[in-house]
Amino acid sequence: MVVLALLVLAGLWIVMTPFAGYFVDTMNERIEAGAVSAQTADAFAFNVTIFTFWPAFALGALFLFSIIRALYERRVNPYD
């Protein structure tokens, strides 16, 4: 299941990256034109940073999920 999740995440990354690039290009054009405030540009930069690191967050979540699931499925026989 973890391998399948990694494949799905890789596919999402490949599909979403061109869309993010389009939004970054559009925002850069608006920033150069002076149509965007400094606060909006900073917020957009933060969102781009989060998008850049979302695979690491997803891997961390998968790691925690696998540990919790393994502990949940652990079978302990107290008489062995």
Secondary structure as UniProt FT lines:
FT   HELIX           2..33
FT   HELIX           38..73
FT   TURN            78..79
//
